[in-house]
Amino acid sequence: MSNWNVYKNEFKAYLRIERSLSENTLVGYLEDLNKLEQFMEMEYPNVSPTRVTTEHIRGFLHYVTALGLAITSQNRILSGIKAFYKFLLMDDIIDNNPAELIETARVGRKLPDTLSNEEVELLLKQIDRSKPEGERNLAIIEVLYGCGLRVSELVNLKISNIYFEDEFIRVTGKGDKQRLVPLGGMAKKHILLYMKEVRIHVPVQKGQEDFLFLNRRGKQLTRVMIFTIIKTLTEKAGIKKNISPHTLRHSFATELLQRGADLRAIQDMLGHESITTTEIYTHLNQADLLDAIIQFHPRS
């Protein structure tokens, strides 16, 4: 049992017995604390919970902000962390409370826009599937939202890098670094529909045969085209947010995070470098990543 588990169990007993909190509230506190634990084990694996500093906690909050987590969710997580360290201080386990001086985020602070799963559904409903590009555009949205790809990764996605049977795609990200990303159920379904019903009829240009998404002339789609597709659908849906392809990537990460997925799995799937350059990044295996998508993503 790790140090985290020892202290979390003591904290859990304190919340249940001394503060008489409901089971739902208790579970919420522990889930929020789990996120800090995952972050510390990922970035500072040798730092015990009693050695966590204010800067560690600030780094964690910066990380979840970068993922696009809502201010209210950030403040709720911070509340759980504050309660945990207040308990450790009260129990004389630590001498100083590292969370004491950290203020809650202002609700007015600007964060990247994200779309809820319901808003993504609304976006998808605007697609005219009677047109050949409709099935393609549907597959594009499902891949962006269901796999968390950057727009450059999407336009360069190759058929030879899609492993339908294993339900993974090989993605080439920044710095030509490759990673494996789980292929969600809806993304897989609509890629296959697009390939079998639309792409097969496109006159593919020489040298473009392996690119998944093509325009009507059989050439690789551009980044600008993806932006245009999403902007048009957003306007049709009446969504008053600043939406771009990257918004769907943020939404992918936020959905997983809010539903309880492991931070390490999210970081691995997004292809993020470690946010501290001095620590070795811990990778999960492919089975863990696929399990995270199946268990936590609404489009799985």
LINUR-V232204 format. One record per run of one state. SS is the DSSP state (alpha for helix, beta for strand, coil for the rest). FROM is the first residue (numbers start at 0). TO is the last residue. If there is no record, write none. Layout:
# LINUR-V232204
ss: {SS,SS}
from: {FROM,FROM}
to: {TO,TO}
This chain:
# LINUR-V232204
ss: {coil,alpha,coil,alpha,coil,alpha,coil,alpha,coil,alpha,coil,alpha,coil,alpha,coil,alpha,coil,beta,alpha,beta,coil,beta,coil,alpha,coil,beta,coil,alpha,coil,alpha,coil,beta,coil,beta,coil,beta,coil,alpha,coil,alpha,coil,alpha,coil,alpha,coil}
from: {0,2,18,22,43,48,51,53,66,70,90,116,125,131,147,150,155,157,158,161,163,167,172,173,176,177,182,184,197,198,201,210,211,213,214,219,220,222,237,244,258,262,270,285,296}
to: {1,17,21,42,47,50,52,65,69,89,115,124,130,146,149,154,156,157,160,162,166,171,172,175,176,181,183,196,197,200,209,210,212,213,218,219,221,236,243,257,261,269,284,295,299}
